[in-house]
Amino acid sequence: MAIAILLTSVAPLPAQEETEALFEQQGLVKYGRRWILPCETDLAPELRQLDSLEQQLSFVQRQVDLAREDNARNWKRQQATLAAIDRLGKRLKEHAVGSDQEKELAQEIGRLRKMATSAGDAVEPKKLAALPNVRELLMQQAQLLATLTTRTVQLREDMVNLDQRYAKIRGEFLEEDQAVIGPLELLSRRLGRLARFERLANQDRLPIFLQNDKPRVAAVLDQDNPQIFTWNPNGKEIILTANMAQSAGVQYTPEEGGVVVLEKQELPVRKGRVAALRVGPALLQDVAVSVLPPEQEFRGGFLGGKVFQHFQPDLSLEELCLQFDAGAMEATADH
């Protein structure tokens, strides 16, 4: 009887070993009681990296808000002081017209205005984005948002692909064997956690900074190529440098090239298309682009505001942002 029981308990082992060997042939590894694809263990640390990016963005945003509030307060105080000086100057001038003191009083008023203007670091709000310290913060914020965009897009793709691979592998096995095959977590739960970071990456307010008096904004070419562009509100084209085009894998059209006008100068360009272009929440697919020759690399890329007119972009230097109308975007998506 003991021998029979022993034989009964040992007999299933070859079948189990055969199944596990088939699991390994599919690239699965043992993880606790389940068999999973090794790449699944990368998802948790990648999500934690998004947490870190979110914290960095929150810190930088707070610094930008403080700089804007501080400047607004100092600018208001400065303008009030200048207005008071002007009122004083007007009254003194009225009483000193034709006197020997008129010129002296005018010079004194001028000195007071100069002192009031130079006191503190206040600048006109629409010029705040050009101050080196503020510009650095806005550039950092733009780069963090672009990085978050590329990471969330790639992570969503990885999650969906992983789920599809598991479904295909499970289809190769009997129902009783499918129960031990991954994933460790349902796709819907993973995508639910990812959605919070996607909303942050696709927010409708993008940081704008001024460089050489030109508004700059970050955009992502294709899915993984963050770049800084000049925002041209009245422009009707997307203009890339030769390096941008190469890194984004632009597909050139067979037609002859064209000409674009930048800073009142006509420049030759090649015509092509890029798979996708994302500017914050605005996503354009199969985008027509003009590519500058290599010797014009110093100009950088340009985003024409007219290309995004369906998203109703609003550039506000006072608010340090380029804002898109969420309602207009939803209406565009519905159509």
C-alpha positions as CSV (number, residue, x, y, z in Angstrom):
1,M,0.0,0.0,0.0
2,A,2.8,2.5,0.9
3,I,4.5,1.8,-2.4
4,A,1.3,2.4,-4.3
5,I,0.8,5.8,-2.6
6,L,4.4,6.7,-3.3
7,L,4.0,5.9,-7.0
8,T,0.8,7.9,-7.2
9,S,2.5,11.0,-5.7
10,V,5.5,10.7,-8.0
11,A,3.8,9.9,-11.2
12,P,2.5,13.5,-12.0
13,L,6.0,15.0,-11.7
14,P,7.1,14.3,-15.3
15,A,4.0,16.1,-16.7
16,Q,4.6,19.1,-14.4
17,E,8.2,19.3,-15.4
18,E,7.2,19.1,-19.0
19,T,4.8,22.0,-18.5
20,E,7.4,24.1,-16.7
21,A,9.9,23.4,-19.5
22,L,7.3,24.7,-22.0
23,F,6.8,27.8,-19.8
24,E,10.5,28.4,-20.0
25,Q,10.5,28.0,-23.7
26,Q,8.0,30.9,-23.8
27,G,10.4,33.1,-21.9
28,L,8.6,32.8,-18.6
29,V,10.4,32.6,-15.2
30,K,9.1,31.4,-11.8
31,Y,8.1,34.3,-9.5
32,G,6.6,33.0,-6.3
33,R,3.6,30.8,-7.4
34,R,3.3,32.3,-10.8
35,W,5.2,32.3,-14.1
36,I,5.9,35.7,-15.5
37,L,7.8,37.5,-18.2
38,P,11.0,39.0,-16.7
39,C,10.3,42.5,-18.1
40,E,7.2,42.8,-15.9
41,T,9.4,43.4,-12.9
42,D,10.6,46.6,-14.6
43,L,7.2,48.3,-14.4
44,A,7.1,49.0,-10.7
45,P,10.4,50.9,-10.6
46,E,9.4,52.8,-13.8
47,L,6.2,53.9,-12.1
48,R,8.3,55.0,-9.0
49,Q,10.4,57.1,-11.4
50,L,7.3,58.9,-12.4
51,D,6.6,59.7,-8.8
52,S,10.0,61.3,-8.6
53,L,9.3,63.4,-11.7
54,E,6.0,64.5,-10.3
55,Q,7.7,65.6,-7.1
56,Q,10.4,67.6,-9.0
57,L,7.7,69.2,-11.1
58,S,5.8,70.2,-8.0
59,F,8.9,71.8,-6.5
60,V,9.8,73.7,-9.7
61,Q,6.2,74.9,-10.2
62,R,6.2,76.2,-6.6
63,Q,9.4,78.2,-7.3
64,V,7.9,79.6,-10.5
65,D,4.8,80.7,-8.7
66,L,6.8,82.3,-5.9
67,A,8.9,84.2,-8.4
68,R,5.8,85.4,-10.3
69,E,4.0,86.5,-7.1
70,D,7.1,88.2,-5.7
71,N,7.7,90.1,-8.9
72,A,4.0,91.1,-9.2
73,R,4.1,92.5,-5.7
74,N,7.3,94.4,-6.2
75,W,6.2,95.7,-9.6
76,K,3.0,97.0,-8.2
77,R,4.9,98.7,-5.4
78,Q,7.3,100.2,-7.8
79,Q,4.6,101.6,-10.1
80,A,2.9,103.1,-7.1
81,T,6.1,104.8,-6.1
82,L,6.7,106.1,-9.6
83,A,3.2,107.5,-9.8
84,A,3.7,109.3,-6.5
85,I,7.0,110.8,-7.8
86,D,5.2,111.9,-11.0
87,R,2.4,113.6,-9.0
88,L,5.0,115.3,-6.7
89,G,7.0,116.4,-9.8
90,K,3.9,117.9,-11.4
91,R,3.0,119.9,-8.3
92,L,6.5,121.2,-7.8
93,K,6.7,122.1,-11.5
94,E,3.5,124.1,-11.3
95,H,4.9,126.2,-8.4
96,A,8.4,126.5,-9.9
97,V,7.7,127.4,-13.5
98,G,10.0,130.2,-14.6
99,S,12.0,130.1,-11.4
100,D,15.7,129.4,-10.9
101,Q,14.8,126.1,-9.1
102,E,12.8,124.6,-12.0
103,K,15.7,122.9,-13.7
104,E,17.1,121.7,-10.4
105,L,13.8,120.3,-9.3
106,A,13.4,118.5,-12.7
107,Q,16.8,116.8,-12.2
108,E,15.9,115.8,-8.7
109,I,12.7,114.2,-9.8
110,G,14.6,112.4,-12.5
111,R,17.0,111.0,-9.9
112,L,14.2,109.9,-7.7
113,R,12.6,108.0,-10.7
114,K,15.8,106.4,-11.5
115,M,16.3,105.2,-7.9
116,A,12.8,103.9,-7.7
117,T,13.2,102.0,-11.0
118,S,16.5,100.4,-10.2
119,A,15.5,99.5,-6.6
120,G,14.7,95.8,-6.3
121,D,14.5,93.2,-9.1
122,A,10.9,93.9,-10.3
123,V,10.3,93.9,-14.1
124,E,7.2,94.2,-16.2
125,P,5.3,91.0,-15.7
126,K,5.4,90.0,-19.4
127,K,9.2,90.3,-19.3
128,L,9.7,88.1,-16.2
129,A,10.2,85.0,-18.4
130,A,13.4,86.5,-19.7
131,L,15.1,86.9,-16.3
132,P,17.9,84.3,-16.1
133,N,16.8,82.8,-12.8
134,V,13.1,82.5,-13.9
135,R,14.0,81.4,-17.4
136,E,16.1,78.6,-15.9
137,L,13.2,77.4,-13.7
138,L,10.8,77.5,-16.7
139,M,13.3,75.6,-18.9
140,Q,13.6,73.0,-16.2
141,Q,9.8,72.7,-15.9
142,A,9.4,72.4,-19.6
143,Q,12.1,69.6,-19.8
144,L,10.6,67.7,-16.9
145,L,7.1,67.8,-18.5
146,A,8.5,66.6,-21.8
147,T,10.4,63.8,-20.1
148,L,7.2,62.9,-18.3
149,T,5.3,62.8,-21.6
150,T,7.8,60.5,-23.2
151,R,7.9,58.2,-20.2
152,T,4.1,57.9,-19.9
153,V,3.7,57.2,-23.6
154,Q,6.4,54.5,-23.5
155,L,5.1,53.0,-20.3
156,R,1.5,52.7,-21.6
157,E,2.8,51.0,-24.7
158,D,4.9,48.6,-22.6
159,M,1.9,47.8,-20.4
160,V,-0.4,47.1,-23.3
161,N,2.2,45.0,-25.2
162,L,3.0,43.0,-22.0
163,D,-0.7,42.1,-21.6
164,Q,-1.0,41.1,-25.2
165,R,2.1,38.9,-24.9
166,Y,0.6,37.1,-21.9
167,A,-2.7,36.6,-23.7
168,K,-0.8,35.0,-26.7
169,I,1.2,32.8,-24.3
170,R,-1.9,31.6,-22.4
171,G,-3.5,30.6,-25.7
172,E,-0.8,28.0,-26.1
173,F,-1.7,26.2,-22.9
174,L,-4.6,24.3,-21.3
175,E,-7.0,26.2,-19.0
176,E,-5.6,24.6,-15.8
177,D,-2.1,25.8,-16.8
178,Q,-3.2,29.3,-17.7
179,A,-4.1,30.0,-14.1
180,V,-0.4,30.3,-13.1
181,I,0.7,32.5,-16.0
182,G,1.1,36.2,-15.3
183,P,0.6,39.1,-15.1
184,L,1.0,39.9,-11.5
185,E,-1.4,42.8,-11.8
186,L,-4.3,43.5,-14.1
187,L,-3.7,45.9,-17.0
188,S,-6.7,48.0,-15.9
189,R,-5.2,48.7,-12.5
190,R,-1.8,49.6,-14.0
191,L,-3.3,51.9,-16.5
192,G,-5.4,53.5,-13.7
193,R,-2.2,54.4,-11.8
194,L,-0.6,55.6,-15.0
195,A,-3.5,57.9,-15.8
196,R,-2.6,60.3,-13.0
197,F,0.8,60.9,-14.5
198,E,-0.7,61.2,-18.0
199,R,-3.0,64.0,-16.8
200,L,0.0,65.8,-15.4
201,A,2.0,65.4,-18.6
202,N,-0.9,66.5,-20.8
203,Q,-2.0,69.5,-18.7
204,D,-3.4,72.4,-20.7
205,R,-0.9,75.0,-19.4
206,L,2.7,74.7,-20.7
207,P,5.6,76.8,-19.4
208,I,6.9,79.5,-21.7
209,F,10.3,81.2,-21.4
210,L,11.9,84.0,-23.3
211,Q,15.3,83.5,-25.0
212,N,16.5,86.3,-27.2
213,D,13.1,87.9,-26.8
214,K,11.5,84.8,-28.4
215,P,8.9,82.6,-26.6
216,R,10.1,79.1,-26.3
217,V,8.1,76.0,-25.6
218,A,8.9,72.2,-25.3
219,A,7.4,69.7,-27.6
220,V,7.9,66.0,-28.3
221,L,8.6,64.7,-31.8
222,D,7.3,61.2,-32.5
223,Q,7.1,59.6,-29.0
224,D,10.5,60.0,-27.5
225,N,12.2,63.1,-28.8
226,P,11.8,66.2,-26.6
227,Q,12.8,69.4,-28.3
228,I,12.6,73.2,-27.6
229,F,10.8,75.3,-30.2
230,T,10.1,78.9,-30.8
231,W,6.4,79.6,-30.6
232,N,5.3,81.6,-33.6
233,P,1.6,82.6,-33.0
234,N,0.9,83.6,-36.6
235,G,3.0,80.9,-38.2
236,K,1.4,78.3,-40.5
237,E,4.2,75.7,-40.5
238,I,6.2,73.4,-38.3
239,I,9.8,74.1,-39.0
240,L,12.6,71.7,-37.9
241,T,16.3,72.0,-37.9
242,A,18.3,69.3,-39.8
243,N,19.3,67.7,-36.5
244,M,15.7,67.6,-35.3
245,A,14.6,66.0,-38.5
246,Q,17.3,63.4,-38.3
247,S,16.6,62.4,-34.7
248,A,12.9,62.2,-35.4
249,G,13.3,60.1,-38.6
250,V,11.5,62.5,-40.9
251,Q,10.2,60.9,-44.1
252,Y,10.9,63.3,-46.9
253,T,8.3,63.8,-49.7
254,P,9.4,63.3,-53.3
255,E,8.3,66.7,-54.3
256,E,10.7,69.6,-54.7
257,G,11.5,71.6,-51.6
258,G,10.0,75.0,-50.7
259,V,10.8,78.3,-49.1
260,V,9.9,79.7,-45.6
261,V,10.3,83.2,-44.4
262,L,12.0,83.7,-41.0
263,E,12.8,87.1,-39.7
264,K,12.0,88.6,-43.1
265,Q,14.5,86.3,-44.8
266,E,13.6,83.6,-47.3
267,L,15.2,80.3,-46.6
268,P,15.1,77.0,-48.6
269,V,13.6,74.0,-46.9
270,R,12.9,70.3,-47.6
271,K,9.4,69.1,-47.2
272,G,8.7,66.0,-45.1
273,R,6.4,64.4,-42.5
274,V,6.9,63.2,-38.9
275,A,4.8,60.5,-37.3
276,A,3.6,62.6,-34.4
277,L,4.1,65.9,-32.6
278,R,2.8,66.5,-29.1
279,V,2.7,70.0,-27.5
280,G,1.3,69.4,-24.0
281,P,-2.2,68.1,-24.5
282,A,-2.3,68.8,-28.3
283,L,-1.3,65.7,-30.3
284,L,-0.9,65.9,-34.1
285,Q,-0.3,62.8,-36.1
286,D,1.4,62.4,-39.5
287,V,2.5,66.0,-39.4
288,A,3.8,68.0,-42.4
289,V,7.1,69.7,-41.6
290,S,9.6,72.0,-43.3
291,V,13.3,71.2,-42.6
292,L,16.0,73.9,-42.6
293,P,19.4,73.2,-44.2
294,P,22.2,72.3,-41.8
295,E,23.8,75.8,-42.0
296,Q,20.6,77.2,-40.5
297,E,20.8,75.1,-37.3
298,F,21.3,78.1,-35.1
299,R,17.8,79.3,-35.7
300,G,16.2,76.3,-33.9
301,G,12.7,74.9,-34.7
302,F,9.5,76.8,-34.9
303,L,5.9,75.9,-34.1
304,G,3.3,77.8,-36.1
305,G,0.3,78.8,-33.9
306,K,-2.1,78.5,-36.9
307,V,-1.3,74.7,-37.1
308,F,-2.9,74.4,-33.6
309,Q,-5.8,76.7,-34.2
310,H,-8.4,74.0,-33.4
311,F,-6.9,73.8,-29.9
312,Q,-7.2,77.6,-29.5
313,P,-3.7,78.3,-28.0
314,D,-3.3,81.4,-25.9
315,L,0.1,82.7,-25.2
316,S,0.3,84.7,-21.9
317,L,3.7,86.0,-20.9
318,E,2.2,87.5,-17.8
319,E,1.1,84.0,-16.7
320,L,4.3,82.4,-18.0
321,C,2.3,79.9,-20.0
322,L,0.9,78.7,-23.3
323,Q,-2.6,77.5,-22.6
324,F,-4.8,75.3,-24.7
325,D,-8.6,75.2,-24.5
326,A,-9.7,71.9,-23.1
327,G,-13.2,72.3,-24.3
328,A,-12.1,73.1,-27.9
329,M,-9.8,70.0,-27.8
330,E,-12.7,67.7,-26.8
331,A,-14.9,69.1,-29.5
332,T,-12.1,68.5,-32.1
333,A,-11.6,65.0,-30.8
334,D,-15.4,64.3,-31.2
335,H,-15.2,65.2,-34.8
